[in-house]
Amino acid sequence: MKDWTEPVIPLADELSIPQRMMACVDIYQALTESRPYKQGMSHEKTRHILQDMSDKGWLDPGIVQQVMKCFGSDASL
């Protein structure tokens, strides 16, 4: 039986580097792309969400910073 006291989302250090990269890029894409049921978020708002996820240990901070550089943000996270 599942122990529901454990986090459902694996922490960043539980994933390989390619998995960490894909997770970050996938979240970025899901947040910024418009869908029939929602408007895409701005790059800046997405950057703050990714930073918050990084601060909680859900995303690798170094990968978040590199992904944001790829998408045009040179601002320090």
C-alpha atoms as a printed R data frame, in Angstrom:
   type eleno elety resid chain resno      x      y       z
1  ATOM     1    CA   MET     A     1  0.000  0.000   0.000
2  ATOM     2    CA   LYS     A     2  1.215  3.509  -0.861
3  ATOM     3    CA   ASP     A     3  2.550  5.629   1.988
4  ATOM     4    CA   TRP     A     4  0.760  8.940   1.333
5  ATOM     5    CA   THR     A     5  3.025 10.839   3.744
6  ATOM     6    CA   GLU     A     6  5.846 10.772   1.177
7  ATOM     7    CA   PRO     A     7  5.953 13.362  -1.621
8  ATOM     8    CA   VAL     A     8  4.310 12.263  -4.860
9  ATOM     9    CA   ILE     A     9  6.731 14.275  -6.992
10 ATOM    10    CA   PRO     A    10 10.312 12.967  -6.772
11 ATOM    11    CA   LEU     A    11 12.825 15.504  -5.526
12 ATOM    12    CA   ALA     A    12 15.420 16.782  -7.999
13 ATOM    13    CA   ASP     A    13 18.253 14.729  -6.509
14 ATOM    14    CA   GLU     A    14 16.267 11.506  -7.126
15 ATOM    15    CA   LEU     A    15 16.370 12.008 -10.922
16 ATOM    16    CA   SER     A    16 19.193 11.650 -13.437
17 ATOM    17    CA   ILE     A    17 20.482 14.832 -15.081
18 ATOM    18    CA   PRO     A    18 18.631 14.201 -18.391
19 ATOM    19    CA   GLN     A    19 15.418 13.598 -16.427
20 ATOM    20    CA   ARG     A    20 15.950 16.831 -14.484
21 ATOM    21    CA   MET     A    21 16.471 18.753 -17.724
22 ATOM    22    CA   MET     A    22 13.354 17.301 -19.346
23 ATOM    23    CA   ALA     A    23 11.247 17.991 -16.253
24 ATOM    24    CA   CYS     A    24 12.268 21.653 -16.215
25 ATOM    25    CA   VAL     A    25 11.769 22.192 -19.951
26 ATOM    26    CA   ASP     A    26  8.447 20.328 -19.890
27 ATOM    27    CA   ILE     A    27  7.130 22.514 -17.060
28 ATOM    28    CA   TYR     A    28  8.348 25.666 -18.850
29 ATOM    29    CA   GLN     A    29  6.597 24.635 -22.049
30 ATOM    30    CA   ALA     A    30  3.364 23.666 -20.272
31 ATOM    31    CA   LEU     A    31  3.227 27.027 -18.483
32 ATOM    32    CA   THR     A    32  4.116 29.299 -21.409
33 ATOM    33    CA   GLU     A    33  2.137 27.718 -24.263
34 ATOM    34    CA   SER     A    34 -1.435 28.779 -24.837
35 ATOM    35    CA   ARG     A    35 -3.972 25.985 -24.916
36 ATOM    36    CA   PRO     A    36 -7.651 26.020 -25.917
37 ATOM    37    CA   TYR     A    37 -8.539 26.153 -22.228
38 ATOM    38    CA   LYS     A    38 -5.882 28.614 -20.957
39 ATOM    39    CA   GLN     A    39 -3.677 31.512 -21.973
40 ATOM    40    CA   GLY     A    40  0.069 30.904 -21.758
41 ATOM    41    CA   MET     A    41  1.951 32.619 -18.931
42 ATOM    42    CA   SER     A    42  4.633 35.212 -19.481
43 ATOM    43    CA   HIS     A    43  8.289 34.242 -19.398
44 ATOM    44    CA   GLU     A    44  8.763 36.323 -16.243
45 ATOM    45    CA   LYS     A    45  5.902 34.667 -14.341
46 ATOM    46    CA   THR     A    46  7.128 31.242 -15.439
47 ATOM    47    CA   ARG     A    47 10.637 32.125 -14.247
48 ATOM    48    CA   HIS     A    48  9.266 32.889 -10.782
49 ATOM    49    CA   ILE     A    49  7.321 29.625 -10.668
50 ATOM    50    CA   LEU     A    50 10.384 27.603 -11.698
51 ATOM    51    CA   GLN     A    51 12.469 29.429  -9.091
52 ATOM    52    CA   ASP     A    52  9.887 28.624  -6.412
53 ATOM    53    CA   MET     A    53  9.922 24.960  -7.445
54 ATOM    54    CA   SER     A    54 13.718 25.028  -7.323
55 ATOM    55    CA   ASP     A    55 13.674 26.566  -3.824
56 ATOM    56    CA   LYS     A    56 11.409 23.712  -2.659
57 ATOM    57    CA   GLY     A    57 13.822 21.101  -4.044
58 ATOM    58    CA   TRP     A    58 11.508 19.957  -6.816
59 ATOM    59    CA   LEU     A    59 13.811 21.201  -9.595
60 ATOM    60    CA   ASP     A    60 17.596 21.392  -9.832
61 ATOM    61    CA   PRO     A    61 18.624 25.069  -9.332
62 ATOM    62    CA   GLY     A    62 21.520 24.836 -11.795
63 ATOM    63    CA   ILE     A    63 19.318 23.353 -14.494
64 ATOM    64    CA   VAL     A    64 16.590 25.942 -13.897
65 ATOM    65    CA   GLN     A    65 19.180 28.704 -14.355
66 ATOM    66    CA   GLN     A    66 20.506 27.150 -17.580
67 ATOM    67    CA   VAL     A    67 17.004 26.602 -18.989
68 ATOM    68    CA   MET     A    68 16.102 30.225 -18.282
69 ATOM    69    CA   LYS     A    69 19.262 31.358 -20.102
70 ATOM    70    CA   CYS     A    70 18.209 29.253 -23.098
71 ATOM    71    CA   PHE     A    71 14.825 30.961 -23.130
72 ATOM    72    CA   GLY     A    72 16.270 34.453 -22.918
73 ATOM    73    CA   SER     A    73 16.598 35.286 -19.235
74 ATOM    74    CA   ASP     A    74 20.069 36.284 -18.117
75 ATOM    75    CA   ALA     A    75 18.706 37.443 -14.775
76 ATOM    76    CA   SER     A    76 20.152 35.664 -11.787
77 ATOM    77    CA   LEU     A    77 17.683 33.312 -10.185
